[in-house]
Each structure stands twice: as structure tokens, then as C-alpha cells.
């Protein structure tokens, strides 16, 4: 007798997908803000925007992935922090415009749902949402047999935030002699991994679990250090000071991201000796024989976020950022100057 064809026989297990959703519901509930109307399970997430808090709200949205950092997680078979990176990439982009991240949505695609691995991925996303103070409002887990190799998966994230229209931070008030404060990164964050993997794993034939001189942990763990989420620190600073501009140092490093916020008549002078570059960047540069200019265009080089403020406010902002409650490593790394003719908008100096 011919065996009947089912969705499960085609590689998609609906029962396991339902079991997965039930398994992660308690974790997701820990991210719920008071504005959430309905929990996970509906066709769409419901969120009531607080009209008392946001009198004239502007919604700010962002979407991003984790890039080839996913490959490192898969090689290490370590999946409990990659979700933090996913959340970080979007919420850090939203907050730089003065907005408070409100809710987050995730998309997980894989060839076959592996319960333990998938739960670990969601755990990281939940951790990231809790760090950012936003709700994990919904998501999609797509089981796509034949599309991904065994053990492979992809992630995408989507964040919506809000800011009152008169509190938008867009860089329009940046002027000559303003100061640039740099906030320390936790490592590579989620950018430059194609170059890092090429140098370390391909050119130098290192194993992901190898230890390298200058690093305290195996290569894989150094690369997987989760992206720092700056949301709560920045929102605190926004309440107390006039912040002129904020730059999230992601793909494009210093040279492509700073010009996104400063006027073409300005240039940013960055003192590259103002902070200690984490060892992982030095290892990649030396092993790959990479020019300094390229390093600062690809990687964050130890500075994950920049804040542009007036000279008079700078000392007080630095002091608050370093307070135990915020715990940021903050450095005075540069100044805004007048740009002459066709000069570069970002200049690296050693003083």
C-alpha cells in the first residue's frame, strides 16, 4: 500500500513548531512592557503607544541581521548569545536618533527545527530585549527543508521605537569645537566578520578553538563576545543633557559612519591614542597585514558608539556615563573642526 504523503514527510514538522512556541513563551513574557496588549500567538502583535509619554511621536524603525558572525556560532555550536547581537544591531540604530526602542520582532529560518538550539537562540534574543528594555512582540520561525544545510540557520530582526518630534537627534545642531565622546565596544560586535574569518580561519589556518598569543580566550569565544547594547545608558543621558549627535559604529567603521551625522562643512578629528584598542583587533591586523585605514573602515576598533556634545557639557556627560549605574567606559576621543575644501571628513591623529 502506497504511503500517504504528509507535510512532516516533506521535512516540516508542525507539531514540533507548536511545541517550540509553547517552550519559549515563558521566556518571551519576561520582556513584556505595560503597553503590550496581547501575548505571543496571534496573527500580529498588539502594542498601545503611550500618548502621555509621547505627545507628538515619531516612529523610528530598523532592521538588521548578524552577518557572518552566524558562521562562528555554528562552528562553535554556541547559540545562546547570537540573539543578543541580533537585537543590538537594531536597537542601537534606533536609539541614536533619540528614540526609545519599544518592541522587537525576530525571524529565524532553518532547514529543520532543532529544539535545544532554537531555544538557545531565542534565549539570546530575550536577553537582548531585556537589556534594551523593549518587548519581544512576535516573530517567525521558518522551517525550510532543502534550503539550508543541516545545522545552518539565518536570523533577521526588526525594531520599532518612538521619540517626541522635538527630541529627535539628527546631527543638525553639531558645530565647530564640539567634542566627541567614545563608548567602549565589547569586541567586534557584529561587523567585519568576513574579513576576520578570512584572516584567522582561512589565511592563517586557525581552528575556531585555538588560542592565540595576546588573547585570553579561544578565537571563537573572542569573536562571539556579544554586541554591547547602549540603549539604557543613552536614554539616561538624553534626559539630562542636550545631545547633538550619536553615531553607531557598525559596518563602515569610523570613515563611513561619522559622515552620516556631521555636516559636510565639518570634519571629525579622532585621537586614536585616546583609548586602548582591544587585543582582538591587533591580532587580526597583524595576522592579515591590514593597513590601519582599512581597519578603521571595517571595524569599530574598540569604540561602539560616539556621542557629539558641546564643549561645556562634555565633562558632566563623561562623569555620568562612567557612574556605576551606567557603567560605560567613556573616552574623550575627538573634536569637530571646520572642513577645508575636499579634506576627508574623518581624520585620525595621535594627540
N, C-alpha and C positions, 0 to 999 in steps of 0.2 A: 504494500500500500504506500502510495506516494506521501511523503511527509509534508505537512502544510507549512507554508512559508509564513513567518511572523517578523515583526519589527525586530524582536530580540535576535532572531537568527540572522538578520541583516547587520547586526552589530550594535543596535541601540536598545538599551535596557531601561524602559520607562519606570519599572518598579525600583530599580537602583537609583534612578534620578530622583524619584519621590523620597526615597529613604535618605538620600543626601540632603535634600532640602529640609527634612524634618530634623536631621542631625545638626545642621548649622543654625537653625532658628534661635536656640538659646544664646549662642554667641552674638548673633546679629542684634538681638534685643538689647544687649548692653550698650549699643551705640545710639539708641533711640533718644532723640531730643523731644521736648514737650510739644513741638509743633507737628510731630508725626501723628497722622490720623488713623492710618491702618498699617498693620504689620505685613511681613513677607507673605506672599501667596496670592495676592490679587493680580489683575492684569496690568495694573500700574500702581506705583507708589503715590500716596497722598500726603501732601505737606502743606500746612497752613502758614503762610508768611505772616509774621508778627507785625501788624500795622502800627503798633505803638512804638516798636523799636525802629522800624524802617518807615519813616514818614513819607519819603519820596524815593522809593527803592529803585536801584538799577541792578538788574541781574547780571552776574558775571559767570561765564561758563568756560570749562576747559576739558579737553580730552587728551589722553596720552596713553602710552604703553610703558614697558620696561626695557624694550630693546633686547639686545643680545645678552644682557645680564641673565635672561632666562636660561640661556645655554649653560652658564656657570652653575645655576641652581640645579639644572638637570644632571650635569656631570657630577656634582657633589651629592646628588639625591637629598638635597636640603631645601625644603619648600615653605618653611614657617615664617620667613621674613620677606620673601619676594613681594608679598601683598602690601607690606609697608611701603616699599618702593613705588608700587602702583599708585597708592593713594597720594604719596608725597609729590609725585610729579605733577598731579593736577591741582592739589590744594595749595601747593607753593606758588603755582602760577596764578591762582585766583587771588590769594591774599596780597600779592604785590600791588594790586590795583586798589587796595584798601578794603577789599570785600571779605566778609566772614563766610567761610565755606559752610553751607547748610546741609547739603546731602550729597551722597556719592552713589554711583551705580557701577557695577563691575560686569565684565564679560569674560568668561572662562571657556575656552574652546579646546577640546582634546579628542583623540581618537576613541578613547574608552574611559569612562569614569572609573578612577581608582580611588576608592572611598577615603583611605587614610591620607593619601597625597592631596586630594581635593580639599579635605577638611583642613589640612595644614595651610594650604594656600588661602582659604577663607579666613583662617585664624589671623594670618598676617594682615589681611585687608581690614579685619575688625580692629586689630591693634592700631593700624594706621588711622582709621576713622576716630578711634578714641583719643589718639594723640592730637588730632586736628580738631576735635570737638564737633565733628559732623556725623550725620546719621547715614548708615548703610541702608538706603531706602529700597533697594531692589537690585536685581541682577539677572544674568542669563548664564546657564551652563549648557554649552552646546556639545553634544556627543556626536562626533563626525567620523565614523569608521572609514578607513581608507584614505583619509585626508591628512592625518598626522601619523607619524611613525610611532610605534609603541614607546610610551614614556614621555612623549613630547606634548606640549600644550602651549597655548598662547593666551595672553592677558591684555585687556584694554580697560581703561577706567574713564569715568565721566563725572565731573563735579559741577555743582551749581552753587554759587554764593550770592550774597547781596551786600550792597553798600548804599548809603544815602547819597543822593546825587551831588551834594555839596562836599562830600568826603572822598570823592574819587581821587586816587593818586595816579597821575598820568605824566609826571615829569615837567609839566608846563611851567612850574614855578622855579625850576632849577636855574641858578645864576652863578656867575663867576665867584670864586672863592668859597663856594660851598664845599663841605667836607664829605668824604666817602668813608663810611664805616663798613668793615667786612665782618661777617659772621662765619665762624669756622664750619667747614663741612665735616661730615663723619667719614669721608673717604671719597671714592669715585662717584658716589651717588648712583645715577643710572645713565651716565653718558660716557661715550668714548670706549665702550667695551669691545667694539670690533677691532680697534687699534690695540687695546690692551691684550686681547686674546691672541691677536696675530703675533705680537711681540713675545709674549710669555709662553704661550702654548704651541705656537707654530714655529716661529723662528728659533726660539731657544729650547724647544722640545721639553718644556717643563711639564710635569704631571700636576694636575689640579691640587693634589695633596702634598706637593713638595714644599719644603721650607727654603727660604732664600735669605741670604745674609742681609741684615738690616730690617727684616720683618719678624715680628714676634709670633705670627701665626702662619699656617699654610697659605699658599697663594689663594686657594679657593675661598677660605674664610675672610681673607683681606678683601677680596673682590666683592663678596656677598654682604659686607657691612651695610646695613640698611640706610637708606637716604634719610637725612635729618629733616624733620618736619618743623618748620619755623612759625607755624600759624599762631599759637598762643602767645609767643614772645612778641611777634609783630603786632598783633591786635592790642596787646597791652601798651606798647609804645605809641600806637596810633591814637589811643585815648588821651595820652598825656602830652604829646608833642606834635608840632607841625612837621610832618614828614614830606619832603619834596619829591622823592622818587625812590623806588625799590627795584632792584634787579635780581632776578633768579638766575644764577649761573648754571645753565644747562648746556645742551648741545650748541656749540659755537663758542663756548668758553667766555673769556673776557672780551675778545675782539668783536664778536658778533652780538653779544647780549647787551653790553653797556650802551652802544649807539641806539638801541631800541627805546631808551628812556631820556637821553640827553639831546638837546637841540643841536643842529648841525653847526651852529656857531660856537659850540663848546667842545672842549676836549677833556678827557679824564686822565690825570697823571697818577699812575699807580706805583707806589713804592713796594716793589716785590720783596724787599727785606723786612717789611713791617710784620710779617708773620712767618711761622715755621711751616714750610711745606711738608705734609705728611710723607713718610718714607716710601709708601707705595708708588707715588708719582716719580720719585727719584729712581726707583728700581726700573720702572717702565722706560723712563727717558734714557738711562744708561744702557740697558739691555737692548733697546731699539735704536740707539744712536739718533735720537729725535731732537731736532732743533728746539730751542726754548720758545720761539714764536709759535711753533706748531703745538707745543704742549699747552700754552695758554689759550690757544684757539680751540682745542679739543676738550680739555679737562677743566675742572673747577680749581685745581691746584691748591685745594685746602680752604677755599672761600666759596661757600654755597649760596650766600645771599649778600647783597650790598644795599646799604641804606644811605641815601643822599640827604644831608641836612644842612642847616645854616651853621656857620662857624660858632655862633654864640650858644646854640643848643647842643652842640656836639659833646662836650664833656658830661653834661647831665644825662644824655641819652646813653652814652657809653657806660656810665655808672649804673644806670638802671638795668641795662642788658646783662651786666655782669653779676647782678644780685642773685642770691641763691634761688629765689622764686622763679627766675627765668633761666639762669644757668647757661647763658650763652658765652662763648669765647669771642669777644668783640675786639677788633683792632682798628685803629685809625690808619687806613691804607692809602688814602689819596685825597686829591683836591680837584675841583673843577676850574679850568682856566679858559681863557679866550683862545679860540682856534684860529690860526692864521692860514689863509689860502687853502691849499689842499693837504694840510697836515692830517696825519691819522687822528682819529677821534680817541684812540686809546694809546697812551704812551707808557711803557714800562721803564722805571728808573730804579736806582739803588739808594735813594736818600729821600 
